[in-house]
Each structure stands twice: as structure tokens, then as C-alpha cells.
Amino acid sequence: MTLDTGTTAWLLASTALVMLMTPGVGFFYGGLVRRKNFISMVALSFIAFALVSIQWVLIGYSLAFGQDIGGFIGNLDHLGLEGIGMAAGEGGYPELLFVAFQLVFAGITIAIVTSGFAERVKLSAFILFALLWTTLVYDPLAHWVWGGGWAAQFGALDFAGGTVVHISSGFAALAVALVIGKRAGFGQYSMEPHNIPMTLLGAALLWFGWFGFNAGSALAADGLAANALLVTNTSAAAGALAWLAASWYRGKPSSLGMISGAIAGLVAITPAAGFVGVIPSIVIGAIGGLICYAAMLFRLKKGLDESLDAWAVHGMGGLWGAVATGIFATAAIGGYSGLLEGNIGQFTANVVGALSALVYAFVVTLVLAYVIDRAIGLRVSEDEEYVGLDISQHGERA
């Protein structure tokens, strides 16, 4: 196969764009916590990316994209990237580049999960959790949907990670928060974000990087990539405005709410970006913003300390996006018809795939977090939490 330099260049750029999203998550979360934990939240994202970078080339890629074993996991033929080279494959780009592109997806997924650990996790416990979670949760899910596993065989669609990345990380963050417990003083005194401009900057990096996330998933520099890029931006804008309007109706139109709505719109369009047009993307983004806003209000009402809202935004936004893909997919764009075009089978496949991923990610994370907590302890001591993780875990001040 002849190397397609245009496609290769676009995938190289997309890989770099998606990598930028992982520190973007760190800055987004870092602005939302108290100042004494800012370095900790940013560092967790960088550490997550470094850990996954090694895990992925050693074993992760093979588990996710190796030869199928029972529809659940890949084999170990590509252990240490055995057999992966620089020659152009069927898509016109080197498989090594595809490895790198998928690596950055795995990296941001575990970074999103850090929401459930905010301001109370022991660094050693997080490192162990990140390696095990990526191997036991992310890699199988990636294989189910993208590596030829049972979900792909069943017909579930996920263009760029609504199920693999967002449902898995959002519901994993909820499971972690339930196991690790509430922060000391949660609900008794204010724990307001210490730096909203930093969160806005992190969101800007995420919005920017998402063009590589979704448009890059076309795996070509073509019209489908152009469509994915445009609907991604459109859905983000719709989500931002919907959340802004809802929060304004209830009180003040906060910048934090607005940008959270944009992230919700980005999450919701992710599984659908290669299957829907511009007008459906407005609907998907707007409804996604409202659903995620309602989920956040529900979390607050129930007193759940998953306070950076990975569950509300990524988990519930990803679930809506998967369902919406089954509703709005149009054969004229991605070759698949959804419910609105009379294909109830596609809708059913997407719902089953999304719910299966939700249950798997939540249950396995719950068990994994519980085992690690009993073995070495997930959270820092009360004194270390009081001082802050920046000092107690890193010996640094912001």
C-alpha cells in the first residue's frame, strides 16, 4: 500500500491535538479544586498519560486491537508492539501511527477518572489503580467496540469514544467516589473552585483538542473528517448555550456552567460525529447540555462527592450520545441509518452496547477500587488531606 501523506499528516496532527487534551483535563479539574490541591490535580493527568504511554506499547494495544478472543479481548500477538511497523497499511498510514493515535485516547480516559479521586487520593494508590484500570476496563471496552469485539459484531456504533472513553470514565469516577468516600468537611463548609479562569483555559484546550479527537477518528483527510469537525463545534456551542440558559433561569449565568455545557456537547457528539449532520448535532448538543446539567443538580441533591462532575458530564453525556447516535444516524453521511430512518435495530444495538459498557465499567471499577483500598488504602491521612495534596504528596506549592 502506498503511503497517503495527506492522511498521515492529518493523523499526526490529530494525535498531537488529542494529547493536549490530557493536560487540558488537568487544568480544567485543577481550577475546580481548592488551591492546596491544584498541583495534585494537574500532576495526576500528566502521571496518567505517562503511565498509559508505557502500558499501551507494552500490552494495552495488543489487548485492545489484537486478534479477537471470544469477543471480549485481543490476544498478545502484538506484545511490545511485535509485528507493528512503519509501512503503510490499508488506510494509507503506518500502523505505528494508529498505535500512537489510540494511545492518546487511552491516556485521556484515565485522566477523566481522576475526578472521583479529587483532593484525597494517595499517589501510590492512584498509580496502581491507573495501570490496573486501563488494563482491565479500558482495553477490553476498546476491543469490544473498535477492535472487532462483540459490540462491533452486534452493530453498536461509536465513532470517536462516547462509549469507550466517556461512559467508561464517567461511571468509573462515580464508582471511585463511592469507595473512597467524601472529602473531610464536604457539605459542612464551602469548597468552591479556587481558579475559574484556569478551568476555562483547560476547557479551551479540550475544545481545541476535540477536533483531533473526533475529526481524526475518520482516519482520513476527507469529507467525513470535515463533517466530524463541524458537527463537533456545533454541538459544543449548542451545549454551552443550553446549560447557560438553564443556569440563568435558575439564577446567574455562570461562565463555569457555560463551559461545562460546552464539554457536555462535545461528549454527546463524540459517538455520533461521523454519522450525523449539522442540524441533528444542534439537537444532540443542546439536549446533552440539559441532561448533564440535570445530572449535576441530582448529584448535588444527593450529596455525592464526585464534585468535578465526570459522571454528570462524561458519563451521562456519553450515554445520551450513544443513544442519540442510534436515533439520528443517517445513511447519507456515515452509511448507517438510525431510528429516525426506520432502523430500530441500530438504535437497539447502541442502547445495548452503551448499557453493557456502563455496567462493566462501573462494577469492575467498584471492585478494583475496593480491593486497592483494602490492600494499601486509597486516600491520604486526615492530616495530609487537611494540609493539602500539593504539600503532602508532592512537596510543592502552587
URVENUR-V232581 format. One record per pair of residues at least 6 apart in sequence whose ideal C-beta (glycine too) atoms are under 8 Angstrom apart, sorted by the first residue. I is the first residue (numbers start at 0). J is the second residue. D is the distance in Angstrom with one decimal. If there is no record, write none. Layout:
i: (I/I)
j: (J/J)
d: (D/D)
This chain:
i: (0/0/0/0/0/1/1/2/2/2/2/3/3/3/3/3/5/6/6/6/6/6/6/7/7/7/7/7/8/9/9/9/9/10/10/10/10/10/10/11/12/12/13/13/13/13/13/13/14/14/14/14/14/14/15/16/16/16/16/16/16/16/17/17/17/17/17/17/17/17/18/18/18/18/19/19/19/20/20/20/20/20/20/20/21/21/21/21/21/21/21/21/22/22/22/22/22/23/23/23/23/23/23/24/24/24/24/24/24/24/25/25/25/25/25/25/25/25/26/26/26/26/26/26/27/27/27/27/27/27/28/28/28/28/28/28/28/28/28/29/29/29/29/29/29/29/29/30/30/30/30/30/30/30/30/30/30/30/31/31/31/31/31/31/32/32/32/32/32/32/32/33/33/33/33/34/34/34/34/35/35/35/35/35/35/36/36/36/36/36/37/37/37/37/37/38/38/38/38/38/38/39/39/39/39/39/39/40/40/40/42/43/43/43/43/43/44/44/46/46/46/46/47/47/47/47/47/48/48/48/50/50/50/50/50/51/51/51/51/51/51/51/52/52/54/54/54/54/55/55/55/55/55/55/56/56/56/56/57/57/58/58/58/58/59/59/59/59/59/59/60/60/60/60/60/60/61/61/61/61/61/61/61/61/62/62/62/62/62/62/62/63/63/63/63/63/63/63/63/63/63/64/64/64/64/64/64/64/65/65/65/65/65/65/65/66/66/66/67/67/67/67/67/67/68/70/70/70/70/71/71/71/71/71/72/72/72/72/73/73/73/76/77/80/80/83/83/83/84/84/84/85/85/86/86/87/88/88/90/90/90/91/92/97/100/101/101/104/104/104/104/104/105/105/105/105/107/108/108/108/108/108/108/108/109/109/109/109/109/111/111/111/111/111/111/111/112/112/112/112/112/112/112/112/113/113/113/114/114/114/114/114/114/114/114/115/115/115/115/115/115/115/115/115/115/116/116/116/116/117/117/117/118/118/118/118/119/119/119/119/119/119/119/119/120/120/120/120/120/121/121/121/121/121/121/122/122/123/124/124/124/124/124/124/127/127/128/128/128/128/128/131/131/132/132/132/135/135/136/136/136/136/136/136/136/137/137/139/139/140/140/140/140/140/140/141/142/143/143/143/143/143/143/143/144/144/144/144/144/144/144/144/145/145/145/150/150/150/150/150/153/153/153/154/154/154/155/155/155/155/155/155/155/156/156/156/156/156/156/156/156/156/156/156/157/157/157/157/157/158/158/158/158/158/158/158/158/158/158/158/159/159/159/159/159/159/159/159/159/160/160/160/160/161/161/161/161/161/161/161/161/161/161/162/162/162/162/162/162/163/164/164/164/165/165/165/165/165/165/165/166/166/166/166/166/166/166/166/166/167/167/168/168/168/168/169/169/169/169/169/169/169/169/169/170/170/170/170/170/170/171/171/171/172/172/172/172/172/172/173/173/173/173/173/173/174/174/174/174/174/174/175/175/175/176/176/176/176/177/177/178/178/178/178/178/179/179/179/179/180/180/181/181/182/182/182/182/183/183/183/184/185/185/185/186/190/192/192/195/195/198/198/199/199/199/202/202/202/205/205/206/206/206/206/209/209/209/209/210/210/210/212/212/213/213/213/213/213/213/213/213/214/214/214/214/214/214/215/216/216/216/217/217/217/217/223/223/223/226/226/226/226/227/227/229/229/230/230/230/230/230/230/230/230/231/231/231/231/231/233/233/233/233/233/234/234/234/234/234/234/234/234/234/235/235/235/235/235/235/236/236/236/237/237/237/237/237/237/237/237/238/238/238/238/238/238/238/238/238/238/238/238/239/239/239/239/239/239/240/240/240/240/241/241/241/241/241/241/241/241/241/242/242/242/242/242/242/242/242/242/242/243/243/243/243/244/245/245/245/245/246/246/246/246/246/256/259/259/259/259/259/260/260/260/262/262/263/263/263/263/263/263/263/263/264/264/264/264/264/266/266/266/266/266/266/266/267/267/267/267/267/267/267/267/267/267/268/268/268/268/268/268/269/269/270/270/270/270/270/270/271/271/271/271/271/271/271/271/273/273/274/274/274/274/274/274/274/274/275/275/275/275/275/275/275/275/276/276/276/279/279/279/282/282/283/283/283/283/286/286/287/287/287/287/290/290/290/291/291/291/291/291/291/294/294/294/294/294/294/295/295/295/297/298/298/298/298/305/314/317/318/318/321/321/321/321/322/322/322/322/324/324/325/325/325/325/325/325/325/325/326/326/326/326/327/327/327/328/328/328/328/328/328/329/329/329/329/329/330/330/335/335/336/336/337/337/338/338/368/371/372/378/379/379/379/382/383/383/384/389/389/389/390)
j: (86/87/88/89/91/87/91/87/91/92/93/87/90/91/92/219/220/90/91/92/218/219/220/87/91/92/93/96/220/215/219/220/224/92/96/97/100/215/218/96/211/215/100/210/211/212/214/215/96/99/100/103/211/215/211/207/208/209/210/211/212/215/100/103/104/107/208/211/212/215/48/103/106/208/204/207/208/103/107/204/205/208/209/212/44/45/47/48/103/106/107/110/41/44/45/48/204/201/202/203/204/205/208/44/107/110/111/113/201/205/40/41/42/43/44/45/110/201/41/197/198/200/201/204/198/201/202/204/205/262/40/41/44/113/114/117/198/201/307/37/38/40/41/194/197/198/201/37/192/193/194/195/196/197/198/199/200/201/40/117/192/198/306/307/39/40/117/118/192/193/307/118/190/193/387/193/194/387/397/386/387/388/389/390/397/117/118/387/388/389/193/194/197/389/397/388/389/393/395/396/397/118/387/388/389/392/393/113/117/118/393/110/113/116/120/125/110/113/122/125/126/129/106/109/110/113/129/106/107/110/109/126/129/130/133/59/102/105/106/109/129/133/102/106/105/130/133/134/98/101/102/105/106/133/79/80/98/102/78/79/75/78/79/134/102/105/133/134/137/138/77/80/83/98/101/102/73/74/75/76/77/78/80/81/72/73/75/134/138/139/142/73/101/105/137/138/139/141/142/145/146/73/77/101/141/142/145/146/73/74/75/76/77/142/146/73/74/76/73/74/142/146/147/148/74/143/148/149/152/139/142/143/148/149/138/139/142/148/138/142/146/82/83/95/98/94/95/98/93/94/95/93/95/93/94/93/94/97/97/218/219/219/218/218/215/141/145/141/160/163/164/212/133/137/138/141/164/133/137/160/163/164/167/168/129/132/133/137/168/164/165/168/169/172/309/313/129/132/168/171/172/175/309/364/120/125/172/172/176/305/306/307/308/309/310/171/172/173/174/175/176/179/305/309/310/125/175/179/377/182/306/307/182/384/387/388/179/180/182/183/378/379/384/388/179/377/378/379/388/375/376/377/378/379/392/392/393/375/371/372/375/376/377/378/371/375/175/367/368/371/377/367/371/171/364/367/363/367/167/171/359/360/363/364/367/163/167/148/359/162/163/167/356/359/360/163/148/149/150/151/163/352/355/356/150/151/155/157/162/163/352/356/151/157/163/157/162/352/355/356/348/351/352/344/345/348/162/321/348/349/351/352/353/270/271/274/324/325/328/333/335/345/348/349/163/270/321/324/352/213/216/227/269/270/271/272/273/274/324/333/212/213/215/216/227/269/270/272/273/212/216/269/270/266/267/269/270/271/317/320/321/324/353/270/317/321/352/353/356/356/269/313/317/266/269/313/314/316/317/320/313/314/317/318/321/353/356/357/360/356/360/309/313/314/360/309/310/311/312/313/314/315/316/317/310/314/357/360/361/364/360/361/364/305/307/309/310/313/314/303/305/309/310/314/361/360/361/362/364/365/368/364/368/377/303/304/305/310/303/365/365/368/369/372/377/368/372/377/378/304/378/302/304/190/304/306/384/381/384/385/190/302/304/306/302/306/198/255/254/255/255/258/254/255/258/258/261/262/262/265/235/261/262/265/231/235/265/269/228/231/232/231/269/227/228/230/231/268/269/272/273/224/225/227/228/231/272/224/227/272/273/223/224/227/273/273/332/333/272/273/276/332/272/273/277/280/268/271/272/275/276/277/279/280/265/268/269/272/280/268/277/280/281/284/264/265/267/268/280/281/283/284/287/261/262/264/265/268/284/261/264/284/264/280/281/282/283/284/285/288/260/261/262/263/264/265/267/284/285/287/288/291/257/258/260/261/264/288/257/260/285/288/260/264/284/285/286/287/288/289/292/256/257/259/260/261/263/288/289/291/292/252/256/257/260/252/256/288/289/292/252/253/256/257/292/292/291/292/295/308/312/288/291/292/312/316/284/287/288/290/291/292/312/316/283/284/285/287/288/287/291/312/313/316/317/320/283/284/286/287/288/316/317/319/320/323/275/280/283/284/287/320/317/320/317/320/321/323/324/349/279/280/283/320/323/324/327/328/332/333/324/327/328/329/332/333/335/337/283/323/324/327/328/329/332/333/329/331/332/323/327/329/323/327/319/320/323/327/319/323/316/319/320/323/315/316/319/308/311/312/315/316/319/308/310/311/312/314/315/308/311/312/311/305/308/310/311/311/357/353/353/357/349/350/352/353/346/349/350/353/337/349/337/338/345/346/347/348/349/350/337/338/339/346/337/338/339/335/336/337/340/342/345/335/336/337/339/340/336/340/342/345/342/345/345/346/345/346/377/377/378/384/388/391/392/391/391/392/391/395/396/397/396)
d: (7.6/4.5/6.1/6.1/6.4/6.3/6.9/4.2/6.3/7.3/7.6/7.0/7.5/2.9/6.4/7.8/4.5/6.7/5.0/5.3/7.3/5.0/5.0/7.8/7.1/4.5/7.1/6.5/7.3/7.0/7.5/4.1/7.0/5.5/5.4/7.6/5.7/6.2/6.9/6.7/6.7/7.8/6.5/7.9/3.6/7.7/6.9/2.7/7.2/5.1/4.8/5.7/7.0/7.3/7.1/7.0/4.7/8.0/6.2/2.7/7.1/7.0/7.4/4.1/6.5/6.8/5.6/4.7/5.1/6.8/7.5/4.7/7.3/7.7/5.6/7.0/4.5/7.6/5.1/6.6/5.4/3.7/7.0/6.7/5.3/7.5/7.0/4.6/7.3/5.1/4.8/4.9/7.1/5.8/6.5/7.8/7.0/4.9/7.4/7.8/3.2/4.4/6.1/5.1/6.3/4.5/6.0/7.6/6.8/6.9/6.0/3.9/7.5/6.9/3.2/6.5/6.9/7.0/6.3/5.6/7.2/5.6/3.3/6.7/5.3/3.1/5.6/7.9/6.5/7.9/4.5/7.8/7.4/6.5/6.3/6.7/7.9/7.3/5.2/4.7/7.8/4.2/4.6/7.4/6.0/7.7/7.1/7.7/5.8/7.0/4.3/6.0/7.1/3.4/3.3/7.5/7.7/6.4/7.9/7.8/4.5/5.6/7.5/5.3/7.8/5.4/5.6/5.4/7.2/6.7/7.5/6.8/6.3/5.3/7.2/4.2/7.4/7.9/5.9/7.1/2.6/7.3/5.6/7.1/8.0/7.2/4.5/5.4/4.9/6.1/6.7/7.2/7.8/6.5/4.3/7.7/4.2/5.6/5.3/7.6/5.3/7.4/7.7/3.6/5.6/6.0/6.6/6.8/6.5/8.0/6.3/7.2/4.4/7.1/7.6/6.4/4.3/6.6/7.8/7.4/6.9/7.5/6.3/4.6/4.6/6.8/5.5/4.2/7.9/6.7/7.6/6.6/5.1/5.9/7.6/7.1/6.8/4.9/4.4/6.1/7.3/5.6/6.3/6.7/7.9/5.9/5.6/6.7/7.4/7.5/4.5/5.5/7.9/7.9/7.1/5.5/7.1/7.4/7.2/5.8/7.3/6.2/8.0/6.9/7.8/6.2/6.3/6.8/7.7/5.3/5.9/6.7/7.7/5.3/6.7/7.4/5.8/7.0/5.3/6.4/3.7/5.3/8.0/8.0/5.7/5.1/7.6/6.9/4.0/7.2/6.7/5.9/7.0/7.9/7.8/4.7/7.9/3.9/4.9/7.2/5.1/5.7/7.2/7.2/7.5/7.0/7.3/4.6/2.9/4.4/6.5/5.2/5.3/7.9/7.4/6.3/4.7/5.9/6.5/7.9/7.3/7.0/4.8/6.2/5.5/7.5/5.0/3.3/6.4/6.1/7.1/7.3/6.4/6.9/7.1/5.2/5.5/7.6/7.8/5.1/5.4/6.6/6.0/7.6/6.5/5.1/5.8/6.0/7.0/6.6/6.7/4.8/5.7/6.4/7.9/6.0/5.2/7.6/7.8/5.5/6.8/7.7/7.5/7.7/6.6/7.3/7.9/7.8/6.0/7.5/6.1/7.6/6.1/5.7/7.8/7.3/6.9/7.7/5.5/7.8/7.6/4.8/6.4/4.9/5.1/6.2/5.6/7.0/7.4/7.5/7.6/3.8/7.2/6.9/5.3/5.6/8.0/6.9/5.0/4.9/5.1/6.6/6.8/7.9/7.8/7.5/7.8/4.5/7.9/6.4/7.9/3.8/6.9/3.5/7.7/7.1/3.6/6.7/7.3/3.3/4.2/6.9/5.6/6.6/7.9/6.2/6.0/6.5/7.6/7.7/6.4/5.4/5.4/7.1/7.9/6.5/6.2/7.8/5.5/7.8/4.6/6.2/5.5/7.7/6.9/6.2/6.1/7.2/7.5/7.6/6.1/6.4/6.1/5.1/7.5/4.9/7.9/6.7/5.7/7.7/5.7/6.4/4.8/7.7/5.9/7.1/7.9/6.7/6.8/5.6/7.6/5.8/7.7/6.8/6.6/6.2/6.0/6.6/6.1/6.6/7.3/5.5/5.3/6.3/7.7/7.4/6.4/7.7/7.5/7.2/5.1/5.4/5.6/6.9/6.8/5.3/4.4/5.9/4.1/7.0/7.9/7.6/7.8/7.2/4.9/5.9/6.4/4.8/5.9/5.2/7.0/7.8/7.0/7.4/6.7/7.9/7.7/4.4/7.0/7.6/5.4/6.7/6.5/6.9/6.5/3.9/7.3/7.9/4.8/5.4/7.0/3.0/7.5/6.7/8.0/6.2/5.3/7.3/6.5/7.8/6.0/7.1/7.5/6.0/6.0/4.5/6.8/7.5/7.3/7.1/5.6/7.2/7.0/5.6/6.4/5.0/3.9/6.2/7.5/7.4/5.8/4.6/7.9/3.9/7.4/4.8/6.8/5.6/7.3/7.1/7.6/5.4/7.1/6.9/7.5/4.4/2.8/7.3/4.6/4.0/5.1/7.1/7.8/6.2/6.5/5.3/6.1/5.4/4.8/7.4/7.3/7.8/7.4/4.9/6.4/4.3/7.0/6.3/3.0/7.2/7.7/6.1/4.0/5.7/6.8/6.1/5.1/5.4/6.6/6.0/4.1/6.1/5.4/7.5/7.8/5.1/4.8/7.7/7.1/3.6/2.3/6.8/7.5/6.0/6.5/4.7/5.4/5.0/4.3/7.4/5.2/7.0/4.1/5.8/7.9/3.7/5.5/7.5/7.2/7.6/5.4/7.7/4.0/6.5/6.9/7.8/5.1/7.8/4.0/4.2/6.2/6.3/5.1/7.9/6.5/5.8/3.9/7.8/7.9/7.0/6.5/4.0/5.4/5.8/6.7/6.9/7.0/4.8/5.4/7.6/7.0/7.9/4.0/6.9/5.8/7.9/7.1/6.2/5.4/6.9/7.4/7.9/4.8/7.7/5.7/7.1/6.4/7.0/6.4/5.6/6.5/7.0/6.3/7.9/5.7/4.3/6.5/6.2/6.4/7.1/6.0/6.2/7.9/6.7/5.8/7.3/5.0/7.9/5.3/6.3/7.5/7.9/7.0/4.7/6.9/8.0/4.5/7.1/6.0/4.1/7.8/4.5/7.3/4.4/3.9/6.8/7.5/7.3/6.8/7.1/6.7/4.3/3.8/5.7/6.1/5.6/7.5/7.2/7.6/7.2/7.2/6.1/4.0/5.3/6.2/8.0/5.8/7.5/5.5/6.2/7.0/5.8/7.9/3.7/6.6/5.6/7.9/5.6/7.8/7.9/5.6/4.6/5.9/6.7/4.3/6.7/6.2/3.6/4.4/7.1/5.5/3.2/7.2/4.7/7.8/4.3/4.8/7.5/6.4/7.2/7.0/7.0/5.5/7.3/4.7/7.7/7.7/3.3/4.3/6.9/4.4/5.5/7.5/4.6/2.3/7.1/6.7/4.2/6.6/5.3/3.6/7.7/5.1/6.8/4.4/3.8/6.5/6.9/7.9/7.1/7.3/7.5/5.8/7.8/7.2/4.2/7.5/7.8/3.5/5.2/7.7/5.2/6.2/6.0/2.5/7.9/6.5/4.2/7.3/7.2/5.0/5.3/6.2/4.3/6.1/7.9/7.9/7.4/6.0/5.0/5.9/5.8/4.0/7.7/6.9/7.4/7.1/7.7/7.6/7.0/6.2/4.0/7.3/6.9/5.5/7.7/7.8/4.8/4.8/7.5/3.8/7.5/5.2/4.7/7.6/3.4/7.6/5.4/5.7/6.7/7.7/6.3/5.6/3.5/5.5/6.2/5.1/6.0/7.4/3.0/8.0/4.9/7.6/5.4/4.1/6.5/7.8/5.6/5.5/6.1/7.6/6.5/7.2/5.8/7.3/4.7/5.2/7.9/4.7/7.9/7.6/7.5/6.1/6.0/5.9/4.1/6.4/7.0/7.3/4.9/5.9/7.5/4.1/6.9/6.0/3.7/5.7/7.5/7.0/8.0/7.3/4.7/6.3/6.3/6.5/7.7/6.3/7.8/5.8/7.9/4.1/7.6/7.9/7.4/7.8/6.8/4.7/6.6/6.7/7.4/5.2/5.3/6.7/7.7/5.7/7.0/5.1/7.8/5.3/4.9/5.6/5.0/8.0/7.9/7.1/3.8/7.8/7.8/4.3/5.4/4.3/7.6/7.8/6.3/6.9/7.0/5.7/7.7/7.7/7.7/5.7/6.6/5.2/7.4/6.9/3.7/7.7/6.4/6.0/6.7/6.9/5.5/5.4/6.0/5.4/3.7/7.4/7.0/3.4/6.3/5.1/4.6/6.0/6.2/5.4/7.9/6.2/4.7/6.2/3.5/7.5/7.7/6.2/8.0/6.8/7.0/7.8/6.4/4.6/6.5/7.7/6.1/4.1/6.3/5.4/6.2/7.1/4.2/6.5/6.0/7.9/7.2/6.7/6.0/7.0/7.8/3.7/7.4/7.7/5.6/6.0/6.1/6.8)
